Every structure is written in C-alpha cells, then in structure tokens.
Amino acid sequence: MAAASAFLEPGRLARIAGEAVTPPAANPANTAPILSVAAGGDYAALVKTVLAPLGGIGAFVQPGNRVVVKPNIGWDRKPEQAACTHPDVVKALVMLALEAGAAQVLVFDYPCDEVRRCYANSGIQAAVEAVNDKRAQIIFMEDRKFVRVKVEMGKALRENEFYRDALDADCYINVPIAKDHGSSRLTLGLKNAMGAVSNRGAIHRDLGRCIADLNTVIRPKVTVIDCTRILLRHGPTGGSLDDVKVLNTLIASADTVAADAYATTLFGLKPADIPSTRAAFELGLGEMDLAKINVVKS
C-alpha cells in the first residue's frame, strides 16, 4: 500500500487527531469505566438504548463534528454469517451522529476480500446510502490518504501508515463485530483499528502487542461492539451459520479495553486470554478487570 513518504511530526499528529501524541490513560481519575450492555431485536432502538447510560450520542458527537463510524467490513459475507458488523447497527449510528449535528459522517474499512463485494454483500453500503443524506458517505479508502506515523508509545510497533480520515475525525466511533479469530483468538474493539492502517503484514509478527500499539494512535470516543450475532468458530471469515450464535446484544463503552474484556466472556473466555487486551491494559489504555468496571445492563 502506497503511503506518504515522510513521517508526520508529533505536532502535526496532535493537530490532526486533536489529541496529544502520547495519550493519557483511559481513566485518568481512576474511576470505574462505565460499560453498557443492552439486548433487543430492534437494532435501531438498541443502539439508542446501549448509548443512553453513557450520555447518549451527544456525549460523543458535537454539532459541526467530522465523524468516522468504523465498522468491520473485512469479508465478502452476508450479515447473517457474522463476519462483518451488522448494517442496521451501522446505519443507526450514522443517523444518530447526523441528528447530533455532525457536519460529515464517513464510513469505511480496509477489507481483506475484494472491497466492492465486501461493501455490497455485508449490506453496509446499502444501509449508509439509505440514510439519504449528503453528509453521510461510505467511501473506498485511497492509497494517497495513508500517512506514516511514529507510534510513540509502541512496544512492538514503531511506525505504520494510518488513514488520514481516521486521524482527522473529531469523533471516531468504533463499531466492530465480536467473533472468533484464528490468529488473535478473538477480534473485538481493539483489533478493529487494523482496518484503518496499511502494512498489516508486519503487525502479525507480534499481533497482540501491535494491536495495542495501534490503539495509542487510533483513539475512539466510543466503542460499540456488535454482538447481535457472534461467530463462535472458524473466524474471522466464517461462512457456516452453524458457527453463529444470535444474541441480539450490543456492548458500549468509552473504554475499548473494558468493552473487549466484557465481550470476551460471551465466548466463555477471560479477558487475560486475549493478548491484545492484556497488552492494551499494560499500556494504560483501559481497564480489563471486570470487577473494576461499572456494568449497566438494559
């Protein structure tokens, strides 16, 4: 993947991301992060319900904001196969961001399968287009818009090419699907950052730590994990409906580590079983101890 040849200077990254290059801990006041869990069959209503304990969409999206809604659209699979984020969840978040006054809402991913088939067969392209608002766009990622960034806090990853629109967003909403993964054991909120970078081959050499390192640069305002149906086996691509479990559940938190930690339990695992969760916790990016997370169920 081609990228800009020069590194972004630390000051430039701060101006693009709107944050300091070296991020603070997710809970600088040492308070328990709030994690919301909600269940229901109406996914548009469910998105509102799961965000309510966090203050609703207005706690994250301000009028005039440039917003990125970043789902997993990595595979040429239909929604019921649970390889990509459910299109109704994506659509609901886009609409809520617009209702909150967003000036622009971009939806994109860097698929492993052919991009046009992924966007179409996942149902996400049609869902975004159905919003029928010129401020909301699903876009194909362009080589020229990747910029090289030094990962200042990285333990295993020192640099990579990040997508400029992801860095430039005023509000980055992380919307992964919860599923099995052959390399990382599970793919959840932290791993979804891989869809905003190129040069992913190098990341797989120490996958858990590299995923955590990416999240020192990609900083979601909120993570909404799609557990409406989860892929229990043969991830990340799946294919067989026998591997899918329908839960009609969403998990949301401003703390991606906490969201991942809780989602792990849906697979009968512990947060410490997932290398990226451990590594992100060690970097101070969030809380993985479920006893220290304020879980609100709706």
N, C-alpha and C positions, 0 to 999 in steps of 0.2 A: 504494500500500500504506500503510495507516494505521500510525502508529507513536507511541510515547510522545513527548510534545511537548518534554520537556526533555532536554538532554544529560546523559549520565552524567558525573559528575565523575571526574577521574583516580583519586582514591582509591577511588571506587565501582567503577570498571572493574577496578582491581587486586584488589579483594575478590572480584568476580565471576569474573574469569579466573584468579585465583590466581597471576598473574604481574605484573611491573612493566608500566606502561603503555608505556614505551619499552623494547622488547625488546632483549636483547643479541644479538650475532652468534651464528649457529648453532654456530660452533666457537670459543668464546672462548679455548680453549687452543691454537688454531692447529694442531690435529691434523687429519689427513685424515679426513673423514667416512667411515663405513662404509656401503657400498651393497651390498645383497644382491640377486642375480638367481637365480631358480630356474625350472626347467621341469618339466612333468609333466602328465599327463592327469587325475589325481585332484585336483580343486581344493581339497578339504578338507585333504588331506595336503600339498598345495603351499603353502597358507597357513602351515602349521607350519614347513615347510622353509625358506621365504623369511625367516621371522622368527627362525629359530634363530641365525644369525650376529650378530643384533642383541641377543641375550639372551633371545629368546622373548617371548611376550606379557607375561610377568611383569616385563619391563624397563619396561613402559609402564602396565600396569593393576595397581593395588594393591587389596587387599581393602577393600570398602566404597566404592570409587570410583563416581562418576557418569560414565558413559562415553557418548560420542557416536560412532557409526560413520556416517560421512558419505559415502555413495556418490553417483554421478551417476545420477539417476532423471529426467533432464530431458525425456525424449521418449517418446512413445507408440510404442514399438518393442519387438520381442521380443528375447530375449537373443542369438540368432544374428545379429542385424543390427548389433551392436556400437555401439549408440548410448548404452547405459546399462551401468553396472557389472554384471558377471555375478552373478546371485543366489547361486550357490554360494560365491563368494568372500565376499560379504556375510554369508551365513549362518555360514560358518566363523569369521569374525572375531567375530561376535556370540557364538558358542558358546565360543570361546577366552576372551573377556572374562568371560563368566559363570563359566567354570572357574577363572579367576584370582581370583574373589571379588567381581566388580563388583556393587554394590547395585542398579544400574539401567543398562540399555543402551538408548539411543534411536537410532533410525534415521529420517532424514528428508532431504528435499530440497525445493527450491522450483522445481518444473518449469516449463518453457515451455509444454508441451502441457497438456491437462486433467489435473489431478493424479490423479484416481482411475483413469483409464485408464493413466497412466504407472506408477503403483504396481502395478496389476494386470498389465499386459501385459509389463512388464520382468521379471516373476517375483519381484521383490524382496519385495513384500508377503507373498506366499505363503511365501517362504523364511524370513522372520523369524517369521511365525506358526507355521511348522512346528517351530520351536525349542521351542514349547510350555512357555515359562517366563514367569511373570508379570513377571519383572524386565526382560524384553526386549520392546520395543514399537516398532512402526513408526507414526509419528504424522504427522498432517496439520498443517502449520505454520499458526499462528494469527496474524492481524494484530496482536492485542493484545500479542503477545510479542516484537515488534520494538522495540528500544530504540536511540535515537540516540547515537552515539559519535563523539567527536572523534578523528580519525586523526592522532595527534600527530607521527608520522614521515612522514606523507604528502607526496609531492612533487606529485601531481596531484589527489589526493582528500583533502579536509579533514574530511569528515564523511560518515557514512552510517548507515542503520538496520541493525543486526545482530540476529540471532535470539538471544534470551536464553539458550536452552538450549545454543547453541554456545559462548557465553561462560562459561556456568556450569559446563561439564563439567570434571571433574578430569582426564579423558583424552579428547582429541579425536583420533579415528583417521580419517585422510583416505584415502578409497578411490575415486579417480577411474578412469575408463577412458581409455586413450590413443587419441586419434583426431584426424583432420583437423578443422580449423575454418576457416570462410571469413573470419572477422574476425581471429582471433588466430594463425592459421596452424596451431597445434596446441592442443588442450585437454588439459591434464595435471593435475599436482597443484596447482600454484598457482591455476589458474583455477577449480578445484573450490570454492574459497571463495565464488564468486559464488552458489552455492546456499544460502548462509547469510545473505544480505543481501537487502534490497529496494532500490528506487530504482536499478535496474540501467541505466536509460537513460543517466544521467549518466556512468556508468563507461565507456561505449563511446566517449566523446569522446577519451580518451587511454587506450585499453584496456590496453596493456601495463603502463604505469606504475600505472594504477588497480588492476590485479590485484595487482601487487607491494605497493601500499599496503594493500590488504585483508589481506594476509598479515602485516602488522605488528600486526594485531589478532587475527585468527584464527590460532592457533598450534598446529598438530597436534603431538602427541607422536611420531607416526609416520605416514608416508605409504606406502601400499601401492598401486602403480599396476597396474591390471588390464590386462595385455597378453595375456590368454588368447586374445583375437581383437582386432585393431585395425582401425579404419576408415581406409582409405588416402585416400579421396576423398569429396567431397560431404558433408562434415561441417558442422555437428555432428549433423544429423538422420539422414543415411544413408537406407537403405531397401533398396538392392540388395545382395544377397550377393556380387555381383561386385566390390564395393568393400571387402570384408572379407578380411583375412588372418589365418588361425589360427596362433598362436604358442605357445599353452599356457604362457605365461610370466608371472611376477609380478616386480615390482621393489619393493624396500622400503628405506627409509632414514628415520632421524630428521631428515634434512636434505632438505626438499622440493625445494630448488633442485637439489641433486645428483641426486635421483630424476628430476626433469624433464630435467635435462641428459642423463642416460643414455638415458631413454626417447626423446628426440629422435632419437637415432642409429638407432632402429628404422625411422624414416621416411626414412633417407638424408639427414638434415639435421644441422646442427651446433647446439650449444646457443646460440651467439650469433645464430642465425637467428630465435630466438623472443624477441620484445620483452619479454614478462613475465619470462623467465629472466634476460635482461640487467638489467632494472630491479631485480629482487629481489637479484641479485648485487651491484649497485651500492649497495643499501641495507644490505648486510652480512647478509642473511638466510640465506645459504648459499653453497656452492661450486659453480661451474659449469665449472671447469677439470677435464676428465676425468682429466688426468694427476695431479691432486691428490686424487682420490677413491679410496678403498680398495675396489675392486670384488671381491666374493666371489661366485663362481658355484657353484651346486649343481645 
